[in-house]
């Protein structure tokens, strides 16, 4: 049985109707027996399904699409259509390290082993496994990623794919469709400034890119990460790959590794560039005890590690109150900063994150594996009016078991029973989309957004056992032991992979 299914409708010039037992518009709104009408890859209408009046073609019931020239209906079944998922933090280029590094070495030991193993793998293996991981992510319902690359491997893969090299897609499934060029008119980033010269230059690349089968496609922000003291010359130049932002809602940006690995000068230079281009900036923050000790005391195990590697930190403004405070001191914390982890952050830190409108990104499985503890998600979520909207990420296969966002959500549900299922799903959809700057096109299934969604069968919920006429629409009921319909449905969604 087909479990996940992306809408494959993005380029059909005619209308398409997608029908299912439930349409989860957002984590707070569900339509029972609903449909989504799609045109040119955009959602143009949602509503309750009434087969006899609204549709040009009857429903086949087996998931097949039927065409009659004017439109088509795809009936997925009695389950639920939800927005495609967003993995706000991962590192595809570390995928070859899956199961190679024990999690119990301590953070310092883990970092040392990672450097050794990464070197041992070699570029070819790193590339091959990164490709596989991208495909796996897409196949498990993720459409948008915040990917971090230090070696530039992901960028190479995407560039090769875009330039028409075979990459790792299935050649048999390549197709041609001139109408796919209309993606050029779609803005990948909310502030992106359209540039005609770039458009003509990349038209060919874009066209070729779309030959690759949809399952291998991921959108999102691909961050080139830097660390150390030196400011590389290309950090100060306009991004080489910036123009590729036209392709399939992808943009390239910059990331600093962390406050304890990257000099303040380099962090400021990176931030200056991303600010200039209105792109998000990503940084690991307040992740380990070693980091906190180094930032607050200016000495300890991490200081020795840096000295060993010849990194001079004598002019870094250390002995700050905390890693979050330090980042603010050097002027790098703002509304476009993705603060990844926040594992060792207290209320004062979170107040500062909230005050600067920075965006928390959490990777709980990775934290538990490497540090044996979890971020204070309930505290983050307790901020009034959702001032903090944490996004969810898996981190890399060097520190977690899979890049499957369903695994990450199920883990959160298990370890934070006090958090409502809707809030967990929000972290993996709408919050993630907003964090990466795609909030106006992804994260929910609202009219005007991209039609990128997945279908999940439901075991315990279907329309026939909900004949009492209770409607789930527009409910924002609290999650109790009894649970509301929508919270129960979402709980089944987020634990779907485990069941
Ligand atoms: Zn990471």
Boltz pocket constraint, residues with backbone or C-beta under 6 A from the ligand:
constraints:
  - pocket:
      binder: B
      contacts: [[A, 89], [A, 90], [A, 91], [A, 148], [A, 284], [A, 340], [A, 395], [A, 396]]
      max_distance: 6.0
